[in-house]
Amino acid sequence: MLGFIADQPEDRWSPCAPALFYLALVRGAVRREGGDPAARFLVERAEQEVIEARNL
C-alpha cells in the first residue's frame, strides 16, 4: 500500500488520505502484534524502504 501511495500523483489525493492509510496500516500492525504499540515501527521501516527504493 505504501508503494501505491508513493506512485500516485499528489493531486489525486485528498489532504488527509495518506495519513488515514498510514494510521490504518499502523492499527493493523499493532493488532497483529497483540496490541504492542511498538509495531508502528514496522510500518515506519516499510515506509522508509519505499522512500529509499523510489529515491523520494
Summary of the structure (lengths in Angstrom):
residues: 56
radius of gyration: 12.1
end to end distance: 16.0
largest distance: 36.4
contacts: 116
relative contact order: 0.18
helix: 75%
strand: 0%
